[in-house]
Amino acid sequence: MHGFDGAAKVAALLQSRGVQFEYLLDEGMIVSSGETYQLKSRIALVGIAEKGALSVRLEAIGEAGHSSMPPVPTVIGRLARAIKALEDTQMESKITPVLEQMLDAIGPEMPLPKRILVANRWLFGGVLKKMFLKTPRMRAFLRTTTAPTIISGGVKENVLPGKATAIVNFRILTGQTVEDVLAHAKKVINDPQVTVTPMADAGNPTEARSVKHPSFTLLSSTIRQLFPDAVVAPSLLVGRTDSRHFEQIADRIYKFSPIVVAPEDLKRFHGVDERISVDDYIEAIQFYRQLILNSSAQS
């Protein structure tokens, strides 16, 4: 689970053998329409860092009883207030160095008004943040996200439960830590009757990898061979991959999946009818073959 029984042990074995990779490529960003970024061409984003993650268990405890005589708030009401407080009070948004690199890469391809904003972030940084915060996809690049994913409490419609619990998942922005997020959650909830407990496998964001290296140039050129109409740009992976277990044996870790994803397909990730087309599958095979050939020619 979480790569500890697989990737972590593989990485430890390779490290014991003195293996050091020139670069490592894991799953990650995809090729998509450039509409989100107001580009006429497609865009291929390559993750050079990934967000950290923290899940916390919220638990509200009170007195069980009959629903005809409820206290105010009830246990479930208290838990609901805690969740709403977390959603209403998000962590600070900011344009990180990783996002700066992404904007530098796509800025010249944007329409003139947006190009001016991107080129003068020292002046229009606030405007850009407001624009990006309007969509979930761009918002994830700007802040640590807060997502309640599991909630439970109560088993009968006329019985007040004595306990209600919830799981809230945070994806931690570059420059912030697990400790920062945990402190934020406790401060925002501010209720001694709601405990906030970190769960296993919390981890900080990974370090951003340099794009000024032959390995990134190699990867970018291979992407352009297979997707010649796409703008290639470094980016932040908002999820997590098993590649984080390999950081001791790979100085350069990139996250890219050579598949084309339409806007409507983004909603399918970990959702209903998740899939890729047969053509995309074939194209992915061609990409990895070409990457191997290019890597061999460079070595």
Buried (B, 14 or more C-beta within 10 A) or exposed (E): EBBEEEBBEEBBEBEEEEEEBBBBBBBBBBBBBBEBBEBEBBBBBBBBBBBBBBBBBBBBBBEEBEEEEEEEBBBBBBBBBBBEBBEEEBBEBBBBEBBBBBBBBBBEBBEEEBBEBBBEBEEBBEEBBEEBBEEEEBBBBBBBBBEBEEBEBBEEEEEBBBBBBBBBBBBBBBBBBBEBBBEBBBEBBEBEBBBBEBEEEBBBBBEBBEBEBEBBEBBBBBBBBBBEEBBBBBBBBBBBBBBBBBBEBBBBBBBBBBBBBEEEBBEBEEEEEEEBEEEBEEBBEEBEEBBEEBBEEEE
